[in-house]
Amino acid sequence: MPVFQLSDEIIFPDPSLAEPDGLLAVGGDLSPERILTAYKNGIFPWFSEHEPILWWSPDPRLVLFPQKFIISHSLKQKIKQNIFSVRMDSNFEQVIRACAETERRHEDGTWITDEMKAAYIELHRKGFAHSVECYFDGKLVGGLYGISLGKSFFGESMFHSMTDASKVALYYLVEKTKQFDYLFIDSQVETDHMISLGAELIPRENYLKLLKEAMMFLSKAGNWKKKSEW
């Protein structure tokens, strides 16, 4: 299959036309309208510094169904002990910066470029991008961020500087998605870490059907800090 070159018009090719590795298209921009259109169609941007904007729709797709989230005994104890103060949408910019600066095994550099950071900060200002943050003694020590549309959450990245801080953030995200009756949390591509927490690979065809169902509902836009009950 060819990799499609995007034009100024905000449209995407059929995700089923993606390359075997999931690469679908190149080019375009990171305007809020284009990014949201991509997510609604099962597509997301992912590229490194000095690369053109690349758009992906992998098959299979890694998703976490909220009811299948695995809580280990140690994680359950940390949640009960309230070691971390958990907030939502209190410091989105610091979370995305921390995710970009976190060194990860098997990765050279970061895909969260300055262009990506600016784009998702703008989506946060518009009420579509959200963060979950864990604090210890007033310092941010873990968190995650992603996009919410319809009854789905598209996880982008997480980080921690204290053991289990990102897992606690994910636990509270899962609880929020249960409260909102979300169908799934999109984890995009396979990682051992997310698999260990209950995420599973499903065929892209099945994912797109779930996505279509999720998009039939209004999005929970706005600042989630005001909607939190923790």
BADOFI-106938 format. One record per residue: x negated, y, z negated of N, C-alpha, C in turn; residue in one letter. Coordinates in steps of 0.02 Angstrom, whole numbers, plus 50000, padded with zeros to 5 digits. Each point is the difference from the previous one (the first is absolute). Example, Ala and Ser with C-alpha at 12.3 -4.5 7.8 and 13.67 -1.06 7.14 Angstrom:
<seses>
493404971649610500455005950000499555006050000A 500185005350036499585005949997500395005549963S 
</seses>
This chain:
<seses>
499584994050000500425006050000499565006350000M 500205005250036499615006249999500115003849935P 499525004149980500095004649944500295006450030V 500565002249975500365005650029499705006749979F 499975004750046499785006849986500625004349986Q 500045002849940500585004149982499975006950033L 500575002750014500065006750028500225004849945S 500155006250019500255004949952500704998349976D 500364996150040500684998049980499954995049943E 500435000949949499964995649941500414993750011I 499704995450036500294993350011499444995049997I 500184993749984499524994649996500224994150042F 499534996150026500184993950036500284994849952P 500314995050027500274994449961499434996849960D 500084999149934499474996949959499804993150024P 500454996450032499854993250023499475000050055S 499855005950027499505000650053499295001249974L 499924999649934499355001249969499504994550018A 499365001749997499464995150010500044994749945E 499674994350009500004994849949499785002449931P 499555004949998499775002749936500475005249971D 500535001750036500505004849976499945006950029G 499465001550037499925006650029500515001150056L 500365005549995500545001350048499865006150044L 499775005449970499945006250038499435004349972A 499825004950040499475004749982500225007150018V 499775004849960500145007050017500575002949960G 500305005250028500535003549964499725004549946G 500405000949948499785004349944500274997149935D 499855003449946500244997749934500515004949972L 500445002450043500545004349976500484995949958S 500345003149952500494996349960500514996250042P 500245003250053500514996950043499734993650033E 499385000350024499724994150033499874994349951R 499725001749942499854994949950500644996649976I 500525003949985500634997149977500324995850055L 499965002350062500274996050056499634993450006T 499345000249989499614993850003500234995149947A 500055002249938500214995549946500694997150013Y 500455004050025500684997650013500004994650053K 499474999650040499954995050053499494994549985N 499784999649938499544994649981499285001250020G 499815006350007499335001950024499685004749949I 499344999849993499665004649954499325002050028F 499755005949981499335002250023499464997149955P 499434998450031499444997149962499385000750044W 499555004349981499405001250040499465003049955F 499384999750024499445002649962499785006850026S 499585003249961499715006450021499674999250068E 500085005150043499705000250067500344995350050H 500544996749980500404996050046500625004050021E 500304998450058500655002950015500534997149953P 500585003049998500544997449958500244993350029I 499994994949959500214993350022500644998149963L 500464996750036500654998249973500084992450003W 500234997049945500004992849992500694997249982W 500104993750021500594996249979499804992749998S 499694997849945499724993349996500534994549997P 499814994250021500424994049997499564994149979D 500114997349939500565001349954499885006449959P 500515001649960499995006249960500014998049926R 499615003349959499994998649929500525004349964L 500464996949965500515003749963500054997249929V 500205004349955500134998049931500745001149987L 500364994549986500705000649981500015001549925F 500315005449979499965002149929500144994549950P 500484995750014500174994749952499474994649995Q 499525000050047499484994850001499335002549974K 499995006049973499385002749972499764995649943F 499374998050001499714995649949499665004149946I 500234999249938499705003549943499624994949959I 499345000749997499594995449961500115001549925S 499784995349959500085000949928499625006349976H 499385000950025499605005749979500325006650021S 500285000150061500335006150024500625001449958L 500374994849985500605000849959499835003049932K 499444997849972499785002649935499825007450004Q 499655001950054499815007150007500615004450008K 500504997550036500615003950009500365000849933I 500034994649960500325000449935499645004749952K 499345000050005499595004149955500005007550019Q 500285001650058500025007050022499315003349998N 499504996350025499325002650001499965006250045I 500374999950055499985005550047500645004249996F 499915006450011500575004450010500155000050075S 500614998350019500174999250071500455005750022V 499815003150055500405005450028500094998850075R 500465003650029500134999450071500045006950032M 499665000750057500005006450037499765005949959D 499564998749952499735005549959499365002950029S 499624995850036499365002350027499834996050063N 500425000650051499914996250062499325001250031F 499795006250003499375001750034499404996749966E 500004999849934499444996849965500004992550013Q 500594997050004500044992850013499724998450069V 500215003750051499774998450068499245001350006I 499755005149965499285001250001499624994349967R 500264997649944499684994549964500014993650042A 500554998750035500044994250044499485000550056C 499915006050027499525001050054499284999149977A 499875001749937499314999849974499824993249971E 500484995549992499874993549971499624995550048T 499444997349978499624995350042500334993149996E 500084996850058500324993550003499554995050035R 500024993949976499614994850031500224998950072R 499524998550043500134998450070500235006150040H 499945006149972500205005950036499425005050002E 499875002750057499485005050009500335006850008D 499985004149947500345006450003500744999349984G 500395005050018500715000049984500415001650062T 500614997250003500465001750053500445005949980W 499945002149935500405005749978499585006350014I 500015002050062499615005850023500315006549976T 499655005550009500295006549981500655001350037D 500034997750063500605000950041500584996049970E 499864993949979500514995749969500235003049934M 499535002349959500185003049936500475006050010K 499835004350046500415005950014500704998050023A 500044994850041500644997850027500454997249944A 499724996049956500404996949947500175004949944Y 499565004849988500165005349953500595004150026I 500025001250065500575003550029500644995849994E 499944993550010500584995649991500234999849928L 499545000649953500185000449929500395006549987H 499775005550029500355006349991500704999850028R 500094996150052500664999250031500434994949964K 499724996549949500394995449960500004992850023G 499574998250048499994993250025499414995849973F 499465003149981499424996449973500005000749924A 499854994549966500044999949927499394996749970H 499865001949938499444996949963500254997549933S 499674994649977500094997649932499315000549967V 499975003049942499365001549968499964997149930E 499404997449983499874997649932499465004449969C 500145002449940499545004449964499794996649935Y 499375001249981499744997749935499665006049967F 500245001849941499745006049966500035006150045D 500535000550040500105005850042499624999950066G 499604994850012499614999550061500324995050048K 500045001850064500274995550051499514994250010L 500234993849987499554994250004500254994750050V 500565001350032500264995250049500645002550030G 500164997450059500625002050032500064997550071G 500535001950032500144998050068500435005350033L 500034999650066500455004550036500284996550062Y 500545002750026500304997250060500605004150022G 500354997450049500585003450031500644996349982I 500525003849986500664997149988500485002250055S 500324995050031500515001450051500554994849993L 500625002350003500554995349993499944996149935G 500094993550003499914995749941499354996050006K 499455003650015499354996750005499465004849978S 499454997249976499415003949981499404997250037F 499635004550032499424998050039499365001849962F 499714995049968499405001249959499405001650044G 499635005149982499425002150039499344998149967E 499915001849938499364998549967500095000549924S 499534996949964499995000449927499275000349976M 499915002149939499335000349972500044999049924F 499444998449970499964999849927499285001349978H 499935003349943499355000849968500004996749931S 500584997349980500074995849940500364993750020M 499794994549970500284993450017500765000149995T 500314997550053500734998950005500415006550008D 499675005850005500395006250006500415000250064A 499714997650056500395000050062500564994849998S 499884994549965500524994949994500585002649959K 499855003849948500545003049959500395004950043V 499655004050041500345004650045500464996250048A 499764994450026500414996050045500604997249964L 499914997849938500564997449961500565005349995Y 499805006349986500515005249993500315001950067Y 499604999450054500305000950066500524994750014L 499824993849984500484994450010500645001349960V 499935002249938500595001449959500425005650032E 499675005050028500375005450033500364997450062K 499684995750039500334997350060500594995549981T 499944996649943500584996149976500575004649982K 499845005549966500505004949981500365002850061Q 499635001050054500285002750061500284994650047F 499964993749979500244994450042499634999650067D 499355001349999499604999650061499934992850022Y 499954999050065499954993250027499294997349996L 499505004350008499314997650000499515005749991F 499404998249981499425004550000499544997550055I 499865004250049499574998150056499275000649978D 499634994550005499295000049983499574999750063S 500324999950058499675000750065499584994050021Q 499384999649974499554994650022499794995749940V 499814993950014499864995149947499395001949958E 500094999749934499445000649953500104994849945T 499464997249976500054995049947500315003149938D 499845006349987500255003449941500775000250000H 500305002250056500725000450003500334993150001M 499684995250033500274993249999500044997449928I 499485001549960499994997749930500555003149959S 500275005650023500535003549964500704998450027L 500024995350048500654997750024500195002050070G 499585003950033500155002050069499944993950046A 500365000150055499994994350047500015002450072E 499724995850043499995001650072500644997550032L 500315004350040500604998150037499905001950073I 500324996450046499945001750071500235007250013P 499685003450047500195006850016500745000450019R 500254995150036500704999950020500455000449939E 499854996249949500395000149938499935006749964N 499395002650001499875006549969500425005550033Y 500025000050066500375005250035500754999649987L 500254993949989500714999249983500145002949931K 499544998649952500075002849932499965007650002L 499535002450040499905007350006500625003350028L 500294997050051500615002850030500565000549948K 500054994849958500515000149947499855005649949E 499365000649982499805005149951500135007150025A 499915001050065500095006650029500735002150006M 500464995649984500715001750003500215004349940M 499555000749950500175003649939499635006749998F 500295004749962499685006549991499354999249961L 499525004350015499364999749965500055003649933S 499614997549951499965003149934499465005550003K 500145005250038499525005450009500005004749940A 499485004049996499945004749945499474997649950G 499915003849947499504998349949500274994649954N 499674994250000500234994549959499855001049926W 499605004849983499855001549930500645001349962K 500475003450032500635001749967500464994049995K 499854994750040500434994150000499724994549956K 499395001149972499684994849959500304999749931S 500014994049972500304999049934499504996649953E 499355000750013499514996449958499715004649947W 
</seses>
